Amino acid sequence: MVVQSHTQSVSPLVTAVTCRCPRCGTGKLFVNVLNMRDKCDACGLDYKFVDTGDGPAVFAIFILGFLCIGGALIAEFKFGVPWWVHVLLWGILTPLLGVLLLRFLKALLIALQFKNKAEEGRLSEEG
């Protein structure tokens, strides 16, 4: 197991796709599907800096809304599928895509936050 330098981060896109540590690219980000670990198992990076908030959910809602409504309209008007096919197709596909998209987007926002050293804004103690 090779650990990369602590000064150079892994590509945010690679981190998002693999759901790995944004610093070393080896340790896992999540315990289960969407629960964050406390720190990286490989390099020890403390994940306390992570604060994605509602960002991943908002992006997922917009992306899923576009894909699912577009897909439902195409299925209805181009192929004329019965209503039960819509229920089956979108009732299974939407939650599955939602979880996968949330996982990807959360990992992407964490990687971008790490790469850009984004943190909570603070007032200067000067002046």
C-alpha positions in Angstrom: 0.0 0.0 0.0 1.6 3.2 -1.2 0.7 6.5 0.6 1.2 9.7 -1.4 2.8 12.8 -0.1 0.7 14.7 2.5 1.3 18.0 0.7 -0.2 17.0 -2.6 -3.9 16.0 -2.8 -5.5 13.4 -5.1 -7.7 14.7 -7.9 -11.2 15.7 -6.5 -12.8 13.7 -9.3 -10.8 10.5 -8.5 -11.7 11.0 -4.8 -15.4 11.3 -5.7 -15.5 8.3 -7.9 -13.5 6.0 -5.5 -14.8 7.6 -2.2 -11.3 7.7 -0.8 -9.3 10.1 1.3 -8.7 13.4 -0.5 -5.1 13.6 0.9 -3.7 10.1 0.3 -6.3 8.5 -2.0 -6.1 5.2 -0.1 -8.3 5.4 3.0 -12.0 5.1 2.8 -14.2 8.2 3.4 -17.4 6.4 4.4 -18.2 3.8 7.0 -21.4 2.5 5.4 -23.1 4.2 2.5 -23.1 7.8 3.5 -21.7 7.9 7.1 -18.4 9.7 7.4 -15.4 8.1 9.2 -13.6 10.0 11.9 -10.3 9.9 10.2 -8.4 8.3 7.3 -7.3 4.7 8.1 -4.2 5.1 5.8 -2.7 8.6 6.5 -4.6 9.7 9.6 -6.2 12.8 8.1 -8.8 14.0 10.6 -12.2 14.5 8.8 -13.4 17.1 11.3 -12.8 19.8 8.7 -15.6 18.3 6.6 -18.8 20.4 6.4 -20.7 19.7 3.2 -24.0 20.8 4.7 -27.0 20.4 2.3 -24.9 20.9 -0.8 -24.9 17.3 -2.0 -28.6 16.9 -1.5 -29.5 20.1 -3.4 -27.3 19.2 -6.4 -28.7 15.6 -6.3 -32.3 16.9 -6.3 -31.7 19.1 -9.4 -29.8 16.4 -11.3 -32.2 13.6 -10.4 -35.2 15.8 -11.2 -33.9 16.5 -14.6 -33.0 12.9 -15.3 -36.1 11.2 -13.9 -38.6 13.7 -15.3 -36.9 13.7 -18.6 -36.8 9.9 -18.6 -40.4 9.6 -17.6 -41.5 12.0 -20.4 -39.5 10.1 -23.0 -40.9 6.8 -21.8 -44.4 8.1 -21.9 -44.5 10.1 -25.1 -41.9 8.2 -27.2 -42.7 4.6 -26.1 -46.1 4.9 -24.5 -45.4 2.6 -21.6 -48.3 1.8 -19.2 -48.5 3.5 -15.8 -47.3 0.5 -13.9 -44.0 0.5 -15.8 -43.5 4.1 -14.7 -44.1 3.1 -11.1 -41.8 0.1 -11.3 -39.0 1.9 -13.3 -39.0 5.2 -11.4 -39.8 3.7 -8.0 -36.7 1.6 -8.1 -34.4 3.7 -10.3 -34.9 7.1 -8.5 -33.9 6.0 -4.9 -31.0 3.9 -6.3 -29.6 6.8 -8.4 -30.3 9.2 -5.4 -28.0 7.2 -3.0 -25.3 6.7 -5.6 -25.4 10.4 -6.6 -25.4 11.6 -3.0 -22.3 9.5 -2.2 -20.5 10.8 -5.3 -21.4 14.4 -4.7 -20.6 14.3 -1.0 -17.1 12.8 -1.7 -16.6 15.5 -4.4 -17.5 18.4 -2.1 -15.2 16.9 0.6 -12.4 16.7 -1.9 -12.9 20.2 -3.2 -13.1 21.5 0.4 -9.8 19.8 1.2 -8.1 20.9 -2.0 -9.1 24.6 -1.6 -8.5 24.6 2.2 -12.1 25.9 2.6 -13.1 26.5 6.2 -15.6 28.4 8.3 -15.2 32.2 7.9 -13.8 34.0 10.9 -13.5 37.7 11.8 -10.0 39.0 12.1 -8.7 39.7 15.6 -6.9 42.8 14.4 -8.4 46.2 14.5 
